[in-house]
Amino acid sequence: MAFERTPHVSPRLCPETMQQLSEVMDRAVRRGDHSDELHDLLCRAAGEARERGIRAEQLLVIMKDVWHSLPALQQGDSERQTELLQELISHCIRQYYDE
């Protein structure tokens, strides 16, 4: 009997949400701080993740993937960028569990 593998498909947020996350994160890196728009977007992204059955740790991987794909990370203060990523992760966790 042959072992059948089902293709592993990573859960994703909708493309519009992914694009908005990328744009908001890019602006945060360029400015050096997160704006109020991040809060509203993370609320929406967390709700979408729960609706799609995306677990909190999977959502964090998605957020980190978006973050690390930002062209703005090539410039600026890497220490501040690390702080911004840590803030983003904290906000994301809070929003996911804050229903």
PyMOL CGO cylinders between C-alpha atoms (Angstrom):
from pymol import cmd
from pymol.cgo import CYLINDER

trace = [
    CYLINDER, 0.00, 0.00, 0.00, 1.47, 3.33, -1.06, 0.3, 1, 1, 1, 1, 1, 1,
    CYLINDER, 1.47, 3.33, -1.06, 1.60, 6.23, 1.33, 0.3, 1, 1, 1, 1, 1, 1,
    CYLINDER, 1.60, 6.23, 1.33, -0.32, 9.18, -0.03, 0.3, 1, 1, 1, 1, 1, 1,
    CYLINDER, -0.32, 9.18, -0.03, 0.65, 12.65, 0.98, 0.3, 1, 1, 1, 1, 1, 1,
    CYLINDER, 0.65, 12.65, 0.98, -1.80, 15.43, 0.87, 0.3, 1, 1, 1, 1, 1, 1,
    CYLINDER, -1.80, 15.43, 0.87, -0.18, 18.69, -0.10, 0.3, 1, 1, 1, 1, 1, 1,
    CYLINDER, -0.18, 18.69, -0.10, 0.48, 20.93, 2.87, 0.3, 1, 1, 1, 1, 1, 1,
    CYLINDER, 0.48, 20.93, 2.87, -1.25, 24.23, 2.35, 0.3, 1, 1, 1, 1, 1, 1,
    CYLINDER, -1.25, 24.23, 2.35, -0.38, 26.92, 4.82, 0.3, 1, 1, 1, 1, 1, 1,
    CYLINDER, -0.38, 26.92, 4.82, -3.39, 28.82, 6.08, 0.3, 1, 1, 1, 1, 1, 1,
    CYLINDER, -3.39, 28.82, 6.08, -3.45, 32.37, 4.81, 0.3, 1, 1, 1, 1, 1, 1,
    CYLINDER, -3.45, 32.37, 4.81, -5.31, 35.57, 5.35, 0.3, 1, 1, 1, 1, 1, 1,
    CYLINDER, -5.31, 35.57, 5.35, -7.14, 37.02, 2.37, 0.3, 1, 1, 1, 1, 1, 1,
    CYLINDER, -7.14, 37.02, 2.37, -4.92, 38.82, -0.16, 0.3, 1, 1, 1, 1, 1, 1,
    CYLINDER, -4.92, 38.82, -0.16, -6.41, 42.22, 0.66, 0.3, 1, 1, 1, 1, 1, 1,
    CYLINDER, -6.41, 42.22, 0.66, -5.56, 41.83, 4.34, 0.3, 1, 1, 1, 1, 1, 1,
    CYLINDER, -5.56, 41.83, 4.34, -2.05, 40.65, 3.48, 0.3, 1, 1, 1, 1, 1, 1,
    CYLINDER, -2.05, 40.65, 3.48, -1.52, 43.69, 1.24, 0.3, 1, 1, 1, 1, 1, 1,
    CYLINDER, -1.52, 43.69, 1.24, -2.79, 46.09, 3.91, 0.3, 1, 1, 1, 1, 1, 1,
    CYLINDER, -2.79, 46.09, 3.91, -0.56, 44.48, 6.53, 0.3, 1, 1, 1, 1, 1, 1,
    CYLINDER, -0.56, 44.48, 6.53, 2.43, 44.89, 4.27, 0.3, 1, 1, 1, 1, 1, 1,
    CYLINDER, 2.43, 44.89, 4.27, 1.63, 48.55, 3.63, 0.3, 1, 1, 1, 1, 1, 1,
    CYLINDER, 1.63, 48.55, 3.63, 1.05, 49.39, 7.30, 0.3, 1, 1, 1, 1, 1, 1,
    CYLINDER, 1.05, 49.39, 7.30, 4.18, 47.54, 8.41, 0.3, 1, 1, 1, 1, 1, 1,
    CYLINDER, 4.18, 47.54, 8.41, 6.24, 49.23, 5.70, 0.3, 1, 1, 1, 1, 1, 1,
    CYLINDER, 6.24, 49.23, 5.70, 5.09, 52.66, 6.88, 0.3, 1, 1, 1, 1, 1, 1,
    CYLINDER, 5.09, 52.66, 6.88, 5.93, 51.69, 10.47, 0.3, 1, 1, 1, 1, 1, 1,
    CYLINDER, 5.93, 51.69, 10.47, 9.48, 50.72, 9.51, 0.3, 1, 1, 1, 1, 1, 1,
    CYLINDER, 9.48, 50.72, 9.51, 9.97, 53.95, 7.57, 0.3, 1, 1, 1, 1, 1, 1,
    CYLINDER, 9.97, 53.95, 7.57, 8.59, 56.10, 10.41, 0.3, 1, 1, 1, 1, 1, 1,
    CYLINDER, 8.59, 56.10, 10.41, 10.14, 54.11, 13.22, 0.3, 1, 1, 1, 1, 1, 1,
    CYLINDER, 10.14, 54.11, 13.22, 6.86, 53.57, 15.07, 0.3, 1, 1, 1, 1, 1, 1,
    CYLINDER, 6.86, 53.57, 15.07, 3.49, 51.90, 14.73, 0.3, 1, 1, 1, 1, 1, 1,
    CYLINDER, 3.49, 51.90, 14.73, 0.47, 54.06, 14.02, 0.3, 1, 1, 1, 1, 1, 1,
    CYLINDER, 0.47, 54.06, 14.02, -3.09, 53.74, 15.25, 0.3, 1, 1, 1, 1, 1, 1,
    CYLINDER, -3.09, 53.74, 15.25, -4.04, 52.12, 11.95, 0.3, 1, 1, 1, 1, 1, 1,
    CYLINDER, -4.04, 52.12, 11.95, -2.11, 49.02, 13.04, 0.3, 1, 1, 1, 1, 1, 1,
    CYLINDER, -2.11, 49.02, 13.04, -4.55, 48.39, 15.90, 0.3, 1, 1, 1, 1, 1, 1,
    CYLINDER, -4.55, 48.39, 15.90, -7.62, 48.37, 13.67, 0.3, 1, 1, 1, 1, 1, 1,
    CYLINDER, -7.62, 48.37, 13.67, -5.92, 46.23, 11.05, 0.3, 1, 1, 1, 1, 1, 1,
    CYLINDER, -5.92, 46.23, 11.05, -4.69, 43.70, 13.63, 0.3, 1, 1, 1, 1, 1, 1,
    CYLINDER, -4.69, 43.70, 13.63, -8.21, 43.48, 15.07, 0.3, 1, 1, 1, 1, 1, 1,
    CYLINDER, -8.21, 43.48, 15.07, -9.52, 42.64, 11.61, 0.3, 1, 1, 1, 1, 1, 1,
    CYLINDER, -9.52, 42.64, 11.61, -6.65, 40.24, 10.81, 0.3, 1, 1, 1, 1, 1, 1,
    CYLINDER, -6.65, 40.24, 10.81, -7.07, 38.41, 14.12, 0.3, 1, 1, 1, 1, 1, 1,
    CYLINDER, -7.07, 38.41, 14.12, -10.82, 38.04, 13.56, 0.3, 1, 1, 1, 1, 1, 1,
    CYLINDER, -10.82, 38.04, 13.56, -10.21, 36.78, 10.04, 0.3, 1, 1, 1, 1, 1, 1,
    CYLINDER, -10.21, 36.78, 10.04, -7.63, 34.31, 11.34, 0.3, 1, 1, 1, 1, 1, 1,
    CYLINDER, -7.63, 34.31, 11.34, -10.06, 32.91, 13.90, 0.3, 1, 1, 1, 1, 1, 1,
    CYLINDER, -10.06, 32.91, 13.90, -12.79, 32.62, 11.22, 0.3, 1, 1, 1, 1, 1, 1,
    CYLINDER, -12.79, 32.62, 11.22, -10.41, 30.74, 8.91, 0.3, 1, 1, 1, 1, 1, 1,
    CYLINDER, -10.41, 30.74, 8.91, -9.21, 28.40, 11.65, 0.3, 1, 1, 1, 1, 1, 1,
    CYLINDER, -9.21, 28.40, 11.65, -5.73, 29.92, 11.73, 0.3, 1, 1, 1, 1, 1, 1,
    CYLINDER, -5.73, 29.92, 11.73, -4.15, 29.31, 15.13, 0.3, 1, 1, 1, 1, 1, 1,
    CYLINDER, -4.15, 29.31, 15.13, -2.34, 32.10, 16.96, 0.3, 1, 1, 1, 1, 1, 1,
    CYLINDER, -2.34, 32.10, 16.96, 1.10, 30.66, 16.26, 0.3, 1, 1, 1, 1, 1, 1,
    CYLINDER, 1.10, 30.66, 16.26, 0.27, 30.36, 12.56, 0.3, 1, 1, 1, 1, 1, 1,
    CYLINDER, 0.27, 30.36, 12.56, -0.86, 33.99, 12.52, 0.3, 1, 1, 1, 1, 1, 1,
    CYLINDER, -0.86, 33.99, 12.52, 2.45, 35.01, 14.09, 0.3, 1, 1, 1, 1, 1, 1,
    CYLINDER, 2.45, 35.01, 14.09, 4.34, 33.16, 11.35, 0.3, 1, 1, 1, 1, 1, 1,
    CYLINDER, 4.34, 33.16, 11.35, 2.26, 35.00, 8.75, 0.3, 1, 1, 1, 1, 1, 1,
    CYLINDER, 2.26, 35.00, 8.75, 3.01, 38.34, 10.42, 0.3, 1, 1, 1, 1, 1, 1,
    CYLINDER, 3.01, 38.34, 10.42, 6.73, 37.60, 10.59, 0.3, 1, 1, 1, 1, 1, 1,
    CYLINDER, 6.73, 37.60, 10.59, 6.77, 36.52, 6.94, 0.3, 1, 1, 1, 1, 1, 1,
    CYLINDER, 6.77, 36.52, 6.94, 5.15, 39.79, 5.91, 0.3, 1, 1, 1, 1, 1, 1,
    CYLINDER, 5.15, 39.79, 5.91, 7.54, 41.74, 8.14, 0.3, 1, 1, 1, 1, 1, 1,
    CYLINDER, 7.54, 41.74, 8.14, 10.67, 40.08, 6.80, 0.3, 1, 1, 1, 1, 1, 1,
    CYLINDER, 10.67, 40.08, 6.80, 9.55, 40.68, 3.21, 0.3, 1, 1, 1, 1, 1, 1,
    CYLINDER, 9.55, 40.68, 3.21, 9.52, 44.47, 3.64, 0.3, 1, 1, 1, 1, 1, 1,
    CYLINDER, 9.52, 44.47, 3.64, 12.00, 46.33, 1.44, 0.3, 1, 1, 1, 1, 1, 1,
    CYLINDER, 12.00, 46.33, 1.44, 12.23, 49.10, 4.05, 0.3, 1, 1, 1, 1, 1, 1,
    CYLINDER, 12.23, 49.10, 4.05, 14.07, 46.70, 6.39, 0.3, 1, 1, 1, 1, 1, 1,
    CYLINDER, 14.07, 46.70, 6.39, 17.20, 47.12, 4.28, 0.3, 1, 1, 1, 1, 1, 1,
    CYLINDER, 17.20, 47.12, 4.28, 17.56, 50.66, 5.61, 0.3, 1, 1, 1, 1, 1, 1,
    CYLINDER, 17.56, 50.66, 5.61, 17.43, 52.21, 9.02, 0.3, 1, 1, 1, 1, 1, 1,
    CYLINDER, 17.43, 52.21, 9.02, 18.14, 51.20, 12.57, 0.3, 1, 1, 1, 1, 1, 1,
    CYLINDER, 18.14, 51.20, 12.57, 18.04, 47.41, 12.90, 0.3, 1, 1, 1, 1, 1, 1,
    CYLINDER, 18.04, 47.41, 12.90, 17.71, 47.65, 16.70, 0.3, 1, 1, 1, 1, 1, 1,
    CYLINDER, 17.71, 47.65, 16.70, 14.59, 49.82, 16.35, 0.3, 1, 1, 1, 1, 1, 1,
    CYLINDER, 14.59, 49.82, 16.35, 13.25, 47.46, 13.67, 0.3, 1, 1, 1, 1, 1, 1,
    CYLINDER, 13.25, 47.46, 13.67, 13.62, 44.55, 16.11, 0.3, 1, 1, 1, 1, 1, 1,
    CYLINDER, 13.62, 44.55, 16.11, 11.72, 46.54, 18.74, 0.3, 1, 1, 1, 1, 1, 1,
    CYLINDER, 11.72, 46.54, 18.74, 8.97, 47.30, 16.22, 0.3, 1, 1, 1, 1, 1, 1,
    CYLINDER, 8.97, 47.30, 16.22, 8.67, 43.60, 15.35, 0.3, 1, 1, 1, 1, 1, 1,
    CYLINDER, 8.67, 43.60, 15.35, 8.42, 42.70, 19.05, 0.3, 1, 1, 1, 1, 1, 1,
    CYLINDER, 8.42, 42.70, 19.05, 5.70, 45.33, 19.51, 0.3, 1, 1, 1, 1, 1, 1,
    CYLINDER, 5.70, 45.33, 19.51, 3.86, 43.99, 16.46, 0.3, 1, 1, 1, 1, 1, 1,
    CYLINDER, 3.86, 43.99, 16.46, 3.95, 40.44, 17.82, 0.3, 1, 1, 1, 1, 1, 1,
    CYLINDER, 3.95, 40.44, 17.82, 2.69, 41.58, 21.23, 0.3, 1, 1, 1, 1, 1, 1,
    CYLINDER, 2.69, 41.58, 21.23, -0.17, 43.53, 19.63, 0.3, 1, 1, 1, 1, 1, 1,
    CYLINDER, -0.17, 43.53, 19.63, -1.01, 40.57, 17.41, 0.3, 1, 1, 1, 1, 1, 1,
    CYLINDER, -1.01, 40.57, 17.41, -1.22, 38.13, 20.34, 0.3, 1, 1, 1, 1, 1, 1,
    CYLINDER, -1.22, 38.13, 20.34, -3.38, 40.53, 22.33, 0.3, 1, 1, 1, 1, 1, 1,
    CYLINDER, -3.38, 40.53, 22.33, -5.77, 41.04, 19.41, 0.3, 1, 1, 1, 1, 1, 1,
    CYLINDER, -5.77, 41.04, 19.41, -6.01, 37.33, 18.64, 0.3, 1, 1, 1, 1, 1, 1,
    CYLINDER, -6.01, 37.33, 18.64, -7.08, 36.45, 22.17, 0.3, 1, 1, 1, 1, 1, 1,
    CYLINDER, -7.08, 36.45, 22.17, -9.06, 39.64, 22.82, 0.3, 1, 1, 1, 1, 1, 1,
    CYLINDER, -9.06, 39.64, 22.82, -11.99, 38.61, 20.61, 0.3, 1, 1, 1, 1, 1, 1,
]
cmd.load_cgo(trace, "trace")
